[in-house]
């Protein structure tokens, strides 16, 4: 029964959100905040896989988000929207709901392959060089997109709003809210399963001592590549959702500032803590919305909060612990694997 507790609670929460959205209990602004929470959960948890669980230091996660955003957007717009580049839609609107997750997965797959291209040269180095390589990758992706006129260049790419409208025409439901919730839960589940698996134990071993892990016959190079590809692919999923929630993307959405947001969430939540990633993503999204009236000043206040957090709780909100470690009695009721 404990195995079913978490799925039943998540299904109940999703049902409640859909009912409230359909009944007018959640206005569009609240729905958008909830969707950005889901996207931030994916970004925070996926980056934590590299920086927290594996002990490496990546700084350009927005690059993989951008790849996923553009690839999934190009696919969905070509299939289900009238566009000046692609012309008439290739498939009827009624198939949009079924094909949307496939487009997201395609974006994630391409982001994962791009992650492999970044990881191969990166992991031949040690120390802080991964940070430099990933920052460079972030700038390369942004500059490349800016110079491809076929996808809008610096002006950006649009048409995803027509795709979400096609899904709502098929069945009148808050589809993007549903996809954000389901994808965030899926990503957390995948990361949880990965780090607790026998293979994933190698990730922890690399974090503790890479040389000792190699002596114990752990194939550190392969584990680092697989982990980096998994993290990149999940960031690509977040990018696909982001593009369709906003309905418009341009290279300016995926600058080093977006990568910094992901790092802030990781360090705020705690290195190597999935629960911490979720909590910090929710808190960070709410903080951004609360400080939105201050405009540019919020980027003075948020770093100050981070500095204070590092001074008084350098290990982050959760440290490297999970909720079940902080509240062991929860194990009587929950079993989340």
N, C-alpha and C positions, 0 to 999 in steps of 0.2 A: 504493500500500500504506500510505503514511503516513496517509492519510485514514481508514483503517480501524483504525489502532492504538488510538486512544482509545475508539471504540465497542466494540471487542473487549474491551479491558480493563474497561470499565464493565459490559459484559454478564457477564464472568467474575466481577467483584466481586459483582454482583447475584445471580448463580447461587450463589456461595459463601455469601452471607448467607442466602439462602432455604434452602439445604441445611443449613446450621448451625442455623437456627431450627427447621426441621422435625425434625432429628435430636436436638435438645436441647442442641446446642453453644452456643446463645445463650439465656440465660434471659430472662424477660420484662423484668427491669430493664435488662439490656444492650440489648435491642431498643428499649426506650423511650428510652434515651440516644441510640441511633443515629437514631431518628426525630426527636428534638428537634434533633439536629445538622442533619438535612436541612431542618427548618423554619427554623432559625436561618441556614442558608446562604441560603435564599430571602430572608429578611428583610434580612440584611446586604447581599447583592448588589443587591437592589431599591432599598434606601435609598441605596446607594453610587452608583446611577445618577443620583440628584438631587444629593446632597451632594458626591460625588467627581467624576463625569464632567462634570456640568453646572455645578458650582461654586455652586449655590444652597445654602440652609440650611433644611432641613425638620426639624421636631422632633416631629411627631405621627403617625408611621407606624403606631402601634397602632390608630388610628382605622380605617384601611383594612383592617387585619387583622381588626378586630371586624366590619366590614360583611361581609367574605367569610366569616367564621366563622358568623355568624348566618344569612346567606342560604343558604349551602350546607347548613347543618344543618337549616333549616326544610324545604328541598326533600327531602333524603334521609329525614328522619323522616316527612314526609307521605307519601312514596312507599313506604317499606319497613318502617315500624315502627308498632306499635300505640301510640297516644298519646292522652292525655286531651283534647288540643286538636283533633287531626286525626281521631281515631277509628281505624278499621281501615285497614291499609295499602292504597294504591291499586294497587300492582303486586306481582306475585309475587316472592319472595326471589331466584329464579333470575336476575332481571334486575338485581340490585343491583350486581354487578361492572361490568356494561356502563354503567349509568347514573351510577355514582359519579363518574367523571371529568367527566361532563357537568354534574353538580351543582357540582363544584369550579369548572368554567369559568364557570357561571352566577354563582357568588359572586364570581369574579374580575371578571366583566363589570360587576356592580353596583358593586363597589369602584372599578373604573376610572371609571365614570360619576360616582360621588361624588368621586373625585379631580379630575374635570373641574370640578365645582361649586366645589371648593376652589381649583383652579388659576386659574380665570378672574379672580376678584377679586385673588388673591395676586400674579399677575404684572403687575398694573397698578401695583404698587409695586416698590420696589427695596431693596436692602440687607437688613437683618435682619427686615423686615416679614413675609417668608414664614415665618420661624420663629414669629412671634407668631400668624399666621393658622393655621398647622398645629397649634400647641398648643391654640388655641381650638377647632379642629375636633375634636381629640381629646376635649376636655371635652364638646363638644356631643353627639358620638356616645355617649359613656358616659352622659351624663345622659338622652339620649333613650331609650336601651335600658332604663335603670333605671325609666322611667316608662311603659313599654309592658307592661301586665300580660299581654297575649295571648302574649307570648314569655317569660314568667316574671319580667319586671321585674328588680328587684335580686336576686331569688332565683336567677335564671339559667335556662337552658334545657337540658334533657337528653333522652335517647332515642337519641343517636348510637351508644351502645354496642350497641343492638339492631341498628343498621344494619351495624356491623362484624361482628356475629355472623351476620347474614344472608349477608354475603359469604363468611364462613368456612364456612357451611353449604352454600353453592353449590359451593365448591371449597376443600378444606382447605389453605389457604396463609396465610402471614403477610401478609395483604393491605395493612395499613396500612404495614408496613415497605417493601413493594414500592412503594406509591404515594408515600411520602415520598422514596424514593431516585429513582424515575423523575421525579417533579415537580421535585426539586432539580436534577437533571441538565438537565431541559428548561428550567428558568428560567435557569440559567447559560448554556446554549446560546443561548437567545433574546437575553439581554443581550449576549453576545459578538457575535452576528450583528448586533445593532442598532448597537452602538458602532463596529463595523468597517465598517459599510455607508456608502455615499456620504451617505445621509440623516443617519446617526449622526455623521458628521464635523462636522455643524453643531453637535452637542452640545459637542464639543471646542472648536469655535470660540467658542461662547458662554462656555465656561469661561475661555478665554484672554482674550478681550476682546469683550464684547457689542456695543459701539459699532462696533468694527472689523468684526465679523461682519455687522452691519446694512449697513455701507457696502459690503461685498462681496456684497450681495444675498441674504444668508441670512435667511430668514423666521424670525426669532428667536422671535416670539410663538407661531407654530404649532409649532415644534420643542419649545419649552418645555412647551406643553400636551400634545403627544403623549408626550413623555418622562415627564411627571408622571403621565399616565394609565397608561402602561405600568408604571411603578413601583408605582402604587396597585393595579393589577390583580394584579401578582405578589404584593404583600403580602396581597391577598385570597385568593390561592391558599394562602399560608402559613396564613392564618386558618382556612380550611376544613380543612386537614390537622390543625391544632392542635386544633380542636373534636372531630374524630373520633378523634384519638389519646387525648385526655383523656376523651372521652365525656361531657363536661359543660362548659358555658361560662357565665360570668356577667360582668357589666360590670367587675368587679374584676380580671378577667384582662387587661384592655386599658387600663390606666391609663397615666399619663405614665411610670411606671417601665418598662413594656414598651417604650415608644418610646425610653427612655434606653438600654435594653439594646441595641437595634438601633444606636443612635449609637455606643455603646462599641465594638461589633464593627466598625463602619465605620472609626473612627479608629484602632482597634488594628491593623486589617489594612492600612490605607493608603488614602488618598483616590484614587479612580479606578483601583484595582487589583482586578480580578475574582478573581485568585488570592489576593490578600490578604483579600478578603471571605470566601472559602471557608476559608482557614487560620484566620482569627480566629474564625469561627463555630464551627469544630471545637474550637479551643483554649478559647473562652469557655464552651462547653457543658461541656467536661471540667472547667474550673475551677469552674463552678457546682456540679457534682456532687462534686468533691473537697472543696469548702468547705461542703457542705450540713450536715454535723454541727455546724458553728459557728452555724447558724441566722442570726439577724439580724446577727451580727458579720461575716458574709461581705460584707454591703453596706458595711462599713467597709474591709475588706481589698481588695475589687475596685476601688473608686475610688482607693485608695492605689497599687495596681499601675498603674492608668491614669495617675496623676500621674507616677509614676516613668518610665513609658513616654514620656510627653510631654516629660519633662525630658531623657532620654538618647537618645530616638529619636522626635522630634516628628512625623516623616513616617510613623510606623507601621512595622509589620513589613516590608512590601514597598514602602513608598513609593508611587509611581505606576507601578511596574513589574509585569510579569507573570513567572511562573516561567520562561518561555522567554527573557526578557530577562536574568534572573539566571543561568540555566544555558543558554547559547546552544546547547550541544551537543544539548539535547533536541530541537531543530528537525530533527535528522537522523532522529528516530524518530517524532515527533508532529506532527500538523497538525490543530489543533482549531479549527474554524470553524463 
